[in-house]
Amino acid sequence: MQEIINIFIKSIFVDNMIFAYFLGMCSYLAVSKTVKTATGLGIAVIFVLVVTIPVNYLLENLILKKGALDWILGAEQAAEIDLSFLSFIMFIAVIASIVQLVEMIVEKFAPALYSQLGIFLPLIAVNCAILGGALFMQEREYTSIVEATSFALGSGIGWFLAIVGIAAIREKIKYSAVPAPLRGIGITFIATGIMGIAFMTFMGIKF
Amino acid sequence: MKSLEKLFDKLKPNFAKGGKYERWGSVFESFETFLFVPGHTTPRKGAHIRDAMDSKRLMIVVVLALMPALLFGMWNVGYQHYLSIGQDAGFMDNFIHGLIRVVPLIVVAYAAGLGTEFVFVYIKKKEIEEGFLVSGLLIPMIVPVDTPLWMVAVATIIAVIFGKEVFGGTGMNIVNPALLARAILFFAYPSKMSGDKIWVSGLDGGKTNGAGDYINTFGDKVVDVSSGATPLGQYASTIDLNTALQKATEAGDTETVTKLTADIAKTLSEVPSAWDSFIGTIPGSIGETSTAMILLGALILLFTGVANWRVMLSVVTGGALMGLIFNLIGANPYMNVPFYHHLIIGGFAFGAVFMATDPVTAAQTEKGKWIYGFLIGVIAVIVRVLNPAYPEGMMLAILLMNVFAPLIDHYVVRGNVKNRMKRIKVAA
């Protein structure tokens, strides 16, 4: 249990997708103009992560990993089969289909948000944070699906925190006398850097 | 002063519109208003509203409030220095040594910061803003006394440019520039910002001579090399000792267990008493050691209404509460540190009084201020106790909450809007 909480808190603060790995920057920069849309996209990312990572975890451990097919072929034969070269395409396929699902749900139940998010909703499919999450899951070799899910939830919440945080800052500095060349994306990059320094607070923390 | 004023008056036409140095007009004006009252004040007669608190006066009050801590800090720098070389110096000797060490830091911080501001004044063609008056004094007060001057200059310049000027200058920054400078120093030059040697004047950069004596940079023999550890450093070192102790206990290595238990007890017994920490005769950053003097500054700030009491109170509450929770858990020696001790060691008091209350970077709403301050206190103590890599959590906690203050405000405002909408509906 402690391990699960540890993974959860670590993936929010220490291994934050935005501030530690700079993953998912494109939608983070593009959809952070207001807190409202940022909240919508953040929740969508949390949802997609929480659904895709456990599914990908099962894929990884039941099909792709070396020796994972022993439940069909028996241990001896399966030991020779390593399908991990397929992991990229498999993960992406899972992510793309689930994003399609999210898109349909959002369009049905929150049409206003749907039109505000625009192209960035289908683009969650190629959001690096989502694929990054799946690949981190593979690389870190979580021992159970519960651990993988808690990692997914934590990463999603971390990404959510980052995007609503920057959105609030951008709303605040909307009327500041930012030098003309830096307005918009430029100042957002600088603010992100400062937020990154602030997030280093948690680096090395042990629970 | 009179002759200087005359000189300024004589030069003025050159910088006015159409004058010879029109381009430098804003820089000239900044210098003039820095030294003299501007010529365009409200007339004495007539029904004009005169602002009782303009930002210049606000800044001067903060600078005044910082004075007790700064002067005590200077004395303490000398006191710690003479203590480390085993000499018994008088009050004036201590103070003069501190003065010699601290004044260059202040001068460099002001020169680097104001220089950067003047460059921006020249580019933007706007009058200079007074914001740096406080930041320039805060920076030297939150660094260790042995910090090389060029590092202070580099960090100050980066902090002023990226923390303040790119956001539009004073009043528009999202993080406190002084704290950002400290954070940049901390992450860019970690070896000069933490450890046991940097907190006492002259100890860092010293050498061990042939006879095995440690000679400091002033050429004096250091009597007690370990005297430079801060209470925070001493507490933090118990974390590693405790982890080793647990391992040894599991392995059943009784010899190591006895040794490590003794080590932890020794370290804890060397931590200065609560009274010493309160008065401030302990090693630490220049301005942060004396809680008593900081409280004096806090009184000035609260009496004049410059700082917000909600923030101060909630930071202290958050820190104390988190300290109490750790006391209840009590899994390692650091968690057993009495909660009130957290409030008087390290930069906690200084941060609560002078950094967290910064009116620009703190949360703007009343309810937001409570949340903002409370979380600062909680995170500061969490980082101290749980993160052995960073002995001091106050700086980073404030920086983190600075970044999230706009979000807190946003939700508080949303909540208010929601409540009022409800009221309208009920009335209708």
Contacts between the chains, C-beta under 8 A, distances in Angstrom:
chain1	res1	chain2	res2	distance
A	35	B	407	7.4
A	35	B	410	5.3
A	164	B	407	5.9
A	165	B	403	6.3
A	165	B	404	5.7
A	165	B	406	7.9
A	165	B	407	5.3
A	167	B	407	8.0
A	168	B	404	7.7
A	168	B	406	3.8
A	168	B	407	3.9
A	168	B	409	7.3
A	168	B	410	4.7
A	169	B	174	5.6
A	169	B	403	7.2
A	169	B	406	5.1
A	169	B	407	7.9
A	171	B	406	6.8
A	171	B	410	6.9
A	172	B	174	7.1
A	172	B	406	4.2
A	172	B	409	7.7
A	173	B	167	6.0
A	173	B	168	7.4
A	173	B	172	6.6
A	173	B	174	6.9
A	176	B	167	5.6
A	176	B	168	3.9
A	176	B	172	3.9
A	177	B	168	3.5
A	177	B	169	6.5
A	177	B	172	6.5
A	178	B	166	6.7
A	178	B	167	6.1
A	178	B	168	5.2
A	178	B	172	7.9
A	179	B	124	7.6
A	179	B	166	6.5
A	179	B	168	7.8
A	182	B	166	5.7
A	187	B	166	6.4
A	187	B	167	6.9
A	190	B	162	5.9
A	190	B	166	5.6
A	191	B	174	6.5
A	193	B	162	7.5
A	194	B	162	7.2
A	194	B	163	6.9
A	194	B	174	6.9
A	194	B	175	5.7
A	194	B	180	7.0
A	194	B	403	6.8
A	195	B	403	5.0
A	197	B	180	7.4
A	197	B	183	5.4
A	197	B	184	7.7
A	197	B	187	6.8
A	197	B	399	6.8
A	198	B	175	7.3
A	198	B	183	7.9
A	198	B	396	6.9
A	198	B	399	4.5
A	198	B	400	4.4
A	198	B	402	7.1
A	198	B	403	4.6
A	199	B	400	7.1
A	200	B	187	6.6
A	200	B	396	7.1
A	201	B	379	7.0
A	201	B	383	5.9
A	201	B	390	7.6
A	201	B	393	7.3
A	201	B	396	3.8
A	201	B	397	6.7
A	201	B	399	7.3
A	201	B	400	5.1
A	202	B	383	7.6
A	202	B	387	7.4
A	203	B	387	7.9
A	203	B	389	6.9
A	204	B	387	5.5
A	204	B	388	7.2
A	204	B	389	3.6
A	204	B	390	7.1
A	205	B	382	7.8
A	205	B	383	7.0
A	205	B	386	5.2
A	205	B	387	4.4
A	206	B	386	5.9
A	206	B	387	7.1
A	206	B	388	7.2
A	207	B	386	6.6
